[in-house]
Amino acid sequence: MGENPNDMDHLYEECGVFGIWGPNRDVARLTAFGLRALQHRGQESAGIAVGNGETVLVRKDLGLVDSVFTDADLAAMRGKVAIGHVRYGTAGAKSWESAQPHLSTIGTTIIALAHNGTLVNTDELRRELIERNVFFRSNTDSEVAAQLVGYFTTQMHHLREGIRCAMRMIDGGYAIVLLRENALYAFRDPNGIRPLVLGLLGHDDYVVASETCALDMVGAKYLRDIAPGEIVRISDDGLISEKGVKPRQQARCIFEDVYFSRPDSYVDGSSIYSMRYEMGRQLAREAPVAADMVFGVPDSGLPPAEGYAHELGLPYGEGLIKNRYIARTFIQPTQELRQLGVHLKLNALRDNVAGKRLVMVDDSIVRGTTSKQIVKMLREAEAKEIHVRIAAPEVKWPCFYGIDTGTQDQLISARYSEEQVCKYIGADSLHFLSVKGLVHACPKGGYCTACFTGDYPVSIPDDFSSERFLTGYRPHNLTKPPRGARMQIADFVHEYHEEDNA
């Protein structure tokens, strides 16, 4: 099996979003705090847009939150409403234009839009918009969403109606925050694939974010999740909620629970930490092993490792020390640094592992290169046995809804059996949590498990999925696309008016 040293051996979500309505607050600074809490969701770029009642200001750049915004920047961005974004790019080039929030105009009104997820039918929508003399500055799906909202708003003469129309046209997974000079909007895809939560700050100010940990950061109280297909508008008139599109079968991304979300976050009222702990307990029931110590690969492997050890009554300890001052973005490694590989971030704790039978718990294996390097590191630290347990099923299918697994040939478990992967990484044994076991550990239900099963909840256009699958793999259980997503824009506007007049 070959390996590419440039390949990242984890799944990465595209980004995190944050929005705040607070006329008497320092909204830019609070947004920066919220983005710091969401920094794990994206380190490529960061941006903040502020509405001050008259216009919209935006500051964005490539880099981490603390490197993009100075105190002077934040002090200059006074306003009553703000949105923010951190990005790990999966759709679009790595450039300033690809950084968000995306700034656009609708007539004389300036809007800013920040988006988490991936839209799968943007190619055809971009073509139709270009035919209607709408021009683009980047190739991001976020700009397509902003331009689509703008196009429909000019047709309907109402921004919220423009959002409703756009939601009926776009397919994929998305959680979007949008602002104009005097209002904040938040809306979510009808399957609820990407997360979005609502919080109350004080008595009458509101916060929306990708995770509850961002609410905690700014002192907001979690109220509820934004519902699939819902539009929330927050302004001087208070909070208004309405159905943007009809909700479909819920399909929340299960990898939020496995890896993406911070362990101190909650999803629909359920603790991420508790679910990961239960994943470890279920993994122990499915694949027990005699060992001297159980440890987790920092950070998302720690809770399931605790659960695994607790279920079997085995000692739990530290086997790896993480260097928390290594950022994965903008390091341009030399070949010498690439050969150091995982040693840049992790080091074996020899005192704890030498001469011992170890159980190493991690959240997933994607390409296998990181697991292979860690096992080798533990061997060099004189571990006696190394049994690898993964708190998720085998990742065999690419994701099209906001995770950077564009092609199936990147996924080691799509090409090789569990035994072959075990041999490749050099472990004494290897076991993945079953799909049934994972769903059991996540009691809320209604998940997208496409990366494990190939059951895609939203149809994928041929031009988007072309050459993404290996020979012999055929995705199944694809729903038929909703009518509005495949219509000509002009026809769609005509039908929308007919529905309103019926």
C-alpha positions in Angstrom: 0.0 0.0 0.0 1.4 3.4 -1.0 1.0 6.5 1.0 1.2 10.2 0.3 2.9 12.2 3.0 0.9 15.3 2.0 -2.4 13.6 2.7 -4.1 14.5 6.0 -5.2 11.4 7.9 -8.3 12.9 9.5 -11.7 14.0 8.3 -12.1 17.8 8.4 -15.3 19.7 8.3 -15.5 22.8 6.1 -16.1 25.4 8.8 -18.0 26.9 11.7 -20.4 29.9 11.8 -21.4 32.4 14.5 -23.9 35.2 14.6 -25.1 37.7 17.3 -27.8 40.3 17.6 -26.8 42.7 20.4 -27.5 46.4 19.8 -25.9 47.5 23.0 -23.0 45.0 23.0 -19.5 44.8 21.5 -20.7 42.4 18.8 -17.4 42.2 16.9 -15.4 41.2 19.9 -18.0 38.7 21.1 -18.0 37.2 17.6 -14.2 36.8 17.8 -14.6 35.0 21.1 -17.2 32.8 19.6 -15.0 32.0 16.7 -12.1 31.1 19.0 -14.4 28.4 20.5 -15.1 27.1 17.0 -11.4 27.3 15.8 -11.3 23.5 15.7 -13.7 23.6 12.9 -11.4 25.5 10.6 -8.0 27.1 10.6 -7.6 28.2 7.0 -9.3 31.6 7.3 -11.4 33.7 9.6 -13.8 36.6 9.1 -16.3 38.9 10.8 -19.0 41.1 9.3 -20.8 43.8 11.3 -24.0 45.7 10.6 -24.2 49.1 12.2 -27.8 50.1 11.2 -26.6 51.9 8.1 -24.1 49.6 6.3 -22.1 46.4 6.6 -18.4 46.2 7.4 -16.3 43.0 6.8 -12.8 42.0 7.9 -11.5 38.6 6.8 -8.1 37.0 5.9 -6.2 33.8 5.8 -5.1 32.5 9.2 -6.3 31.8 12.7 -8.7 34.0 14.5 -6.1 35.6 16.7 -3.8 36.3 13.8 -6.6 37.8 11.6 -8.1 40.3 14.2 -6.3 42.8 16.3 -7.8 44.8 19.1 -7.8 47.8 16.8 -9.7 45.9 14.1 -12.4 44.8 16.6 -12.7 48.2 18.2 -13.3 49.8 14.8 -16.1 47.4 14.0 -18.9 48.9 16.0 -22.5 47.7 15.3 -25.6 46.0 16.5 -25.4 42.7 14.6 -22.5 40.5 13.5 -21.7 37.2 11.9 -18.4 35.3 11.9 -16.8 32.4 10.1 -13.8 30.0 10.4 -13.0 27.9 7.4 -11.3 24.7 6.4 -11.8 24.8 2.7 -13.4 21.8 0.8 -15.1 23.7 -2.0 -13.2 26.5 -3.7 -9.6 27.7 -3.8 -7.5 28.8 -0.9 -7.7 32.5 -1.4 -8.9 35.7 0.2 -12.1 35.6 -1.9 -12.8 32.1 -0.6 -12.6 33.4 2.9 -15.9 34.2 4.5 -18.2 36.0 5.3 -19.0 36.6 1.6 -20.0 40.2 0.9 -22.7 40.9 -1.7 -25.2 43.6 -2.7 -28.9 43.4 -3.5 -29.7 46.7 -5.1 -28.5 49.2 -2.5 -28.6 46.7 0.3 -25.3 45.1 1.4 -25.5 41.6 2.8 -22.8 39.2 4.2 -23.2 35.5 4.3 -21.3 32.7 6.1 -21.9 29.1 5.4 -21.0 25.7 6.9 -21.4 22.7 4.6 -21.4 21.9 0.9 -24.0 22.6 -1.8 -24.1 19.8 -4.4 -26.0 21.5 -7.3 -24.1 24.8 -7.5 -22.7 24.2 -11.0 -26.1 24.3 -12.7 -27.3 27.2 -10.5 -24.1 29.2 -11.3 -24.6 28.6 -15.0 -28.2 29.9 -14.8 -27.3 32.9 -12.8 -24.5 33.8 -15.2 -27.0 33.6 -18.0 -29.0 36.2 -16.1 -26.0 38.5 -15.9 -25.0 37.6 -12.4 -21.2 37.7 -12.1 -19.0 35.8 -9.6 -15.7 36.6 -8.0 -14.9 33.1 -6.7 -15.8 29.5 -7.3 -17.3 28.9 -3.9 -20.7 27.5 -3.3 -21.2 30.1 -0.6 -21.1 32.9 -3.2 -23.6 30.9 -5.3 -25.9 30.9 -2.2 -25.5 34.6 -1.7 -26.1 35.5 -5.3 -29.1 33.2 -5.4 -30.6 34.9 -2.4 -29.9 38.2 -4.0 -31.5 37.2 -7.3 -34.7 36.0 -5.7 -34.9 39.0 -3.3 -35.0 41.3 -6.3 -37.8 39.1 -7.8 -39.8 39.0 -4.5 -38.9 42.4 -3.1 -38.3 40.9 0.4 -35.1 39.4 1.7 -36.8 36.7 3.8 -38.8 35.5 0.8 -35.5 35.6 -1.2 -34.0 33.2 1.3 -37.1 30.9 1.2 -36.8 30.7 -2.6 -33.0 30.0 -2.5 -33.6 27.2 0.1 -36.0 25.6 -2.3 -33.4 25.6 -5.1 -30.2 24.5 -3.3 -29.3 20.9 -2.4 -26.8 19.6 0.1 -25.9 20.2 3.7 -25.8 23.7 5.0 -26.1 26.0 8.0 -26.0 29.6 7.0 -26.0 32.9 8.8 -26.7 36.1 6.9 -26.8 39.7 7.9 -27.9 43.1 6.5 -27.2 46.4 8.2 -30.1 45.9 10.7 -31.0 42.2 10.9 -29.6 38.7 11.4 -30.9 35.6 9.6 -30.1 32.0 10.2 -31.3 29.0 8.2 -30.5 25.3 7.9 -30.9 22.6 5.3 -34.1 20.6 5.4 -32.4 17.3 6.4 -30.5 19.0 9.3 -27.2 17.6 8.1 -25.1 20.5 9.3 -25.6 21.8 12.9 -26.9 25.2 14.0 -28.0 26.2 17.5 -29.8 29.2 19.0 -29.0 30.9 22.3 -30.2 33.8 24.5 -27.8 36.4 25.7 -29.2 38.4 28.6 -32.9 39.2 28.2 -33.4 40.0 24.6 -30.2 39.4 22.6 -29.6 36.3 20.6 -26.7 34.2 19.4 -26.6 31.4 16.7 -23.6 29.1 16.3 -22.4 25.8 14.9 -21.9 24.4 18.4 -23.1 25.2 22.0 -19.5 25.6 23.1 -19.5 29.0 21.3 -22.6 30.0 23.2 -20.8 29.1 26.4 -17.8 31.2 25.4 -19.9 34.4 25.2 -22.2 33.6 28.2 -25.3 32.8 26.2 -27.9 30.2 27.3 -28.7 27.4 24.9 -32.4 27.6 23.8 -32.7 25.0 21.1 -31.4 23.8 17.8 -32.5 25.6 14.6 -34.9 23.2 13.0 -34.2 21.6 9.6 -35.7 23.9 6.9 -36.3 26.7 9.4 -35.5 30.4 8.9 -34.9 32.6 11.9 -34.8 36.4 11.6 -33.6 38.6 14.5 -34.0 42.4 14.5 -35.5 45.3 16.4 -38.8 43.5 16.0 -37.5 40.5 18.0 -37.1 36.9 16.8 -39.3 35.7 14.0 -39.3 32.0 13.0 -40.8 30.5 9.9 -40.6 27.4 7.7 -38.3 28.1 4.8 -38.7 24.7 3.2 -40.6 21.6 4.3 -38.3 19.4 6.6 -37.3 16.1 5.1 -36.1 12.9 6.8 -33.6 14.0 9.5 -30.0 13.1 8.6 -27.7 14.8 11.1 -24.0 14.2 10.3 -23.0 11.5 12.8 -19.4 12.5 12.5 -20.3 15.6 14.5 -20.8 13.2 17.4 -17.7 11.1 16.6 -15.1 13.7 15.9 -16.0 17.2 14.7 -17.8 18.8 17.7 -16.0 19.7 20.9 -16.6 17.3 23.7 -18.1 20.0 25.9 -20.8 20.8 23.2 -24.4 19.5 23.2 -26.5 18.4 20.2 -30.2 18.4 20.6 -29.6 18.3 24.3 -27.3 15.4 24.3 -23.7 15.7 25.5 -21.0 15.0 22.9 -18.7 13.7 25.7 -21.3 11.3 27.0 -22.0 9.9 23.5 -18.3 9.4 22.8 -17.9 7.7 26.2 -20.7 5.3 25.3 -19.1 4.6 21.9 -16.1 3.3 23.9 -18.2 1.1 26.1 -20.0 -0.3 23.1 -16.6 -0.9 21.4 -15.5 -2.8 24.5 -18.5 -5.1 24.3 -17.9 -5.8 20.6 -14.1 -6.2 20.7 -12.7 -6.9 24.2 -9.0 -7.6 24.7 -6.8 -8.4 27.6 -4.4 -5.5 28.2 -2.4 -3.6 30.8 -3.6 -0.1 29.9 -6.1 1.7 27.7 -5.4 5.2 26.3 -6.9 7.5 23.7 -5.3 9.4 20.8 -5.8 13.1 21.7 -8.3 14.7 21.7 -11.4 13.0 20.3 -10.1 9.5 21.2 -10.0 10.3 24.9 -13.7 9.9 25.9 -14.2 6.6 24.1 -10.9 5.3 25.6 -12.3 6.1 29.1 -15.5 4.3 28.2 -13.7 1.3 26.8 -11.5 1.0 30.0 -14.5 1.4 32.3 -16.5 -1.3 30.6 -13.8 -3.9 30.8 -12.3 -2.8 34.2 -8.9 -2.0 32.6 -6.5 0.7 33.8 -6.9 3.9 31.9 -3.8 6.2 31.4 -1.9 8.4 29.0 0.1 6.8 26.3 0.6 9.9 24.1 1.5 13.5 24.9 0.1 16.1 22.5 2.0 19.2 21.5 -0.8 21.8 21.6 1.2 24.6 20.0 1.4 23.1 16.5 -1.1 24.6 14.1 -1.9 22.5 11.1 -2.5 25.4 8.8 0.2 27.4 6.9 3.0 25.1 7.9 4.8 24.6 4.7 6.8 21.5 5.6 10.1 20.5 4.1 10.7 16.9 3.2 12.6 16.6 6.4 9.7 17.8 8.4 7.3 15.5 6.6 9.5 12.5 7.6 9.0 13.6 11.2 5.3 13.2 10.5 3.1 12.7 13.6 6.1 13.4 15.9 5.4 17.1 15.4 2.1 16.7 17.3 2.4 13.5 19.4 5.1 11.7 21.4 4.9 8.4 23.2 5.0 8.4 27.0 7.7 5.8 27.4 7.2 5.4 31.2 3.6 4.4 30.7 3.9 2.2 27.6 7.2 0.3 27.8 6.7 -3.5 28.3 2.9 -3.2 28.4 0.0 -4.6 26.4 -1.8 -1.5 25.1 -5.3 -0.7 23.8 -5.1 2.5 21.6 -8.5 4.1 21.0 -9.0 6.6 18.2 -12.0 8.2 16.5 -11.4 7.0 13.0 -9.0 5.7 10.4 -9.2 7.6 7.1 -6.0 7.0 5.1 -4.1 5.0 7.7 -0.9 7.0 7.7 -1.3 8.6 11.1 -2.2 5.3 12.8 0.8 3.6 11.2 3.1 6.3 12.5 1.7 6.2 16.0 1.9 2.4 16.2 5.5 2.6 15.0 6.2 5.3 17.7 4.8 3.0 20.4 6.9 0.1 19.2 10.0 2.3 19.4 8.9 3.1 23.0 9.0 -0.7 23.6 5.3 -1.4 23.9 4.8 -5.2 24.2 1.4 -5.4 22.3 -0.7 -2.7 20.5 -4.4 -3.3 20.0 -6.1 -0.6 18.0 -9.8 0.1 18.6 -11.7 2.6 16.5 -14.8 4.3 18.0 -16.5 4.5 14.5 -17.2 2.1 11.6 -14.9 1.9 8.6 -15.0 5.1 6.5 -15.7 3.7 3.0 -17.7 6.3 1.2 -16.9 9.9 0.3 -18.9 12.7 1.8 -20.5 15.4 -0.3 -22.1 17.5 2.4 -19.1 19.4 3.9 -16.3 16.9 4.7 -13.1 16.8 2.8 -13.3 13.2 1.4 -13.9 14.1 -2.2 -12.9 10.8 -3.7 -13.2 7.2 -2.5 -9.7 6.2 -3.4 -8.5 8.4 -0.4 -10.2 6.0 2.0 -8.1 3.0 3.0 -11.0 0.9 4.2 -12.7 1.3 0.8 -9.7 -0.5 -0.7 -8.6 -3.0 1.9 -10.1 -5.4 4.5 -9.9 -4.9 8.2 -7.1 -7.5 8.4 -5.1 -5.8 5.6 -5.5 -2.4 7.3 -4.3 -3.9 10.6 -1.2 -5.3 8.9 -0.6 -1.9 7.2 -0.6 0.1 10.4 1.4 -2.6 12.2 -1.0 -3.3 15.0 -1.4 -6.7 16.8 -5.2 -6.4 16.3 -7.7 -3.9 14.9 -11.4 -3.5 15.3 -13.9 -0.9 14.2 -17.2 -0.1 16.0 -20.2 -1.4 14.1 -22.7 1.0 12.5 -25.4 -0.5 14.8 -23.1 0.0 17.8 -22.4 3.6 16.9 -26.1 4.4 16.4 -26.9 2.8 19.7 -24.4 5.2 21.4 -26.1 8.2 19.8 -29.6 7.8 21.1 -31.3 10.8 19.3 -31.4 9.0 16.0 -32.0 10.5 12.5 -28.4 10.4 11.3 -26.6 10.6 8.0 -24.2 7.6 8.0 -23.4 7.8 4.3 -19.6 7.7 4.9 -20.0 4.3 6.4 -22.9 2.8 4.4 -23.3 4.7 1.1 -26.8 5.7 2.0 -26.8 9.3 0.8 -29.9 11.3 2.1 -29.6 14.0 -0.6 -29.3 13.1 -4.2 -25.9 13.8 -5.8 -25.8 15.2 -9.4 -23.7 13.2 -11.9 -21.5 16.2 -12.7 -20.7 16.5 -8.9 -20.0 12.9 -8.2 -18.4 11.9 -11.4 -15.2 9.8 -10.9 -15.6 10.0 -7.1 -16.3 6.3 -6.6 -14.1 3.2 -7.0 -15.0 0.5 -9.4 -17.6 -1.9 -7.9 -19.0 0.7 -5.5 -22.5 2.0 -6.3 -24.2 4.5 -3.9 -27.7 3.5 -3.0 -30.9 4.9 -1.4 -30.6 8.2 -3.1 -33.8 10.3 -2.8 -35.2 11.8 -5.9 -34.3 15.5 -6.2 -37.1 17.9 -5.2 -38.7 19.5 -8.2 -37.6 23.0 -7.4 -33.9 22.1 -7.4 -33.9 21.1 -11.1 -36.2 23.8 -12.6 -35.3 26.9 -14.6 -35.0 29.8 -12.2 -37.6 31.9 -14.2 -40.1 29.0 -14.1 -39.5 28.6 -10.4 -40.3 32.2 -9.7 -43.5 32.0 -11.7 -44.6 28.9 -9.9 -43.8 30.5 -6.5 -46.1 33.4 -7.3 -48.8 31.0 -8.4 -48.5 29.1 -5.1 -48.8 32.3 -3.1 -51.9 33.4 -5.1 -53.6 30.0 -4.8 
